[in-house]
Amino acid sequence: MKQGIGGIIKRLMLVGGMLLFGWAGTLAQEVRETTHVHFRQSVSVVDTLYVIHGEPLPAFVERNKSRFNDSTFILKHIQVVGSASPEGVLRFNETLAQQRARSVAAYLKEHLSIPDSLMHVTSIGVDWEGLKAIVPHLENLPNREQVM
């Protein structure tokens, strides 16, 4: 049975948050780290076992813990951007994006002891660009070429 684009989009579980770590070393070298955290559809709770592609959040945290113990690095800020997939009601997706951003921020604070003053949490609501970016990684998606 063939599905339309709307049916395919409803099956996608998209990027729910993006993290950007800004680090500055003693030689004024700036290091930026970015990762994506994926969520199941309509869910805002971090599931560390759910990864569509890329690095799982716990691995990202572990890899960056060493910087917290390195006196030559200074954490300048962490930006958490929440988003949601485009299916469903716009207001629900906007709220979901905010909840996802707060959920990722809470996870980071718990595992990295980040001061509130360095944590910048925002949301962009529906993430059409995220949809375009993730579809190529969903090899089992019916009609993937049509969606792209």
C-alpha positions in Angstrom: 0.0 0.0 0.0 1.4 3.4 -1.0 1.6 6.2 1.5 1.4 9.8 0.8 3.9 12.4 1.9 1.8 13.2 5.0 1.8 9.6 6.1 5.5 9.3 5.7 6.2 12.5 7.6 4.0 11.2 10.5 6.3 8.2 10.8 9.4 10.3 11.2 10.9 11.0 14.5 13.1 14.0 14.1 15.8 16.0 15.7 14.6 17.4 18.9 17.6 19.4 20.0 20.9 20.7 19.0 23.7 21.4 21.4 26.5 23.8 20.8 29.4 23.9 23.2 31.6 27.0 23.0 35.1 26.4 24.6 38.0 28.8 24.8 41.5 27.7 25.6 44.3 29.8 27.1 45.7 30.6 23.6 42.3 32.1 22.6 41.6 29.2 20.4 37.9 28.6 20.2 36.5 25.1 19.9 32.9 24.5 19.0 31.1 21.1 19.5 27.7 20.4 18.0 25.5 17.3 18.3 21.9 16.4 17.7 19.6 14.7 20.2 16.8 12.7 18.7 13.4 12.1 20.3 10.6 9.7 19.5 7.5 11.3 18.0 5.6 13.6 20.4 8.0 12.8 23.3 10.1 15.3 25.2 11.9 13.0 27.6 15.6 12.3 26.7 16.0 8.6 25.7 19.7 8.0 25.7 19.2 4.8 23.7 17.3 6.4 20.8 19.6 7.6 18.1 18.7 8.0 14.4 22.2 8.9 13.3 25.3 10.5 14.8 26.6 10.3 18.3 24.4 9.4 21.3 24.1 12.1 24.0 25.9 10.1 26.7 28.9 9.6 24.4 28.9 13.3 23.6 28.8 14.1 27.4 31.6 11.7 28.2 33.8 13.0 25.4 33.4 16.5 26.8 33.8 15.8 30.5 37.6 15.9 30.2 37.4 19.6 29.2 35.7 20.3 32.5 38.7 19.0 34.3 41.2 20.8 32.0 42.4 24.1 33.5 43.4 25.4 30.1 39.9 25.4 28.8 37.2 27.8 29.8 33.5 27.0 29.0 32.0 30.1 27.4 28.5 28.9 26.8 26.3 26.0 25.9 23.4 26.6 23.6 20.5 24.1 23.5 18.0 24.6 20.6 14.8 22.6 20.8 12.7 21.7 17.7 9.9 19.4 16.6 8.9 17.7 13.4 6.3 19.4 11.2 3.4 17.0 11.5 0.6 17.8 13.8 -0.8 21.0 15.3 1.6 24.0 15.3 1.0 25.1 18.9 1.7 21.5 20.2 4.9 21.3 18.2 6.1 24.7 19.5 5.4 23.5 23.1 7.1 20.2 22.4 10.2 22.0 21.0 10.4 24.0 24.2 10.0 20.9 26.4 12.7 19.1 24.5 15.2 21.9 24.9 14.5 22.1 28.6 14.9 18.3 28.9 18.3 18.3 27.1 19.4 21.2 29.3 18.4 19.3 32.4 20.3 16.2 31.3 23.5 18.3 30.6 23.2 20.1 34.0 22.8 16.8 35.8 25.8 15.1 34.0 28.2 18.0 33.6 27.3 20.4 36.4 26.9 23.4 34.1 26.1 26.7 35.8 22.7 28.3 34.7 24.6 31.4 33.6 26.4 29.5 30.8 23.3 27.6 29.5 21.3 29.3 26.8 18.1 27.4 26.0 15.9 28.3 23.1 13.5 26.6 20.7 12.7 27.1 17.0 9.4 25.2 16.9 8.9 23.2 13.7 12.2 22.3 12.1 11.8 22.0 8.3 15.6 22.1 7.8 16.0 19.3 10.3 13.5 17.2 8.3 15.5 17.8 5.1 18.8 16.9 6.8 17.6 13.7 8.4 15.6 12.0 5.6 18.7 10.9 3.7 19.7 8.9 6.8 16.4 7.0 7.0 17.3 4.2 4.6 14.1 2.2 5.4 11.7 5.1 4.9 9.1 4.3 2.3 9.2 6.6 -0.7 12.3 8.3 0.7 13.3 9.8 -2.7 9.8 11.3 -3.0 10.1 12.9 0.5 13.5 14.4 -0.3 
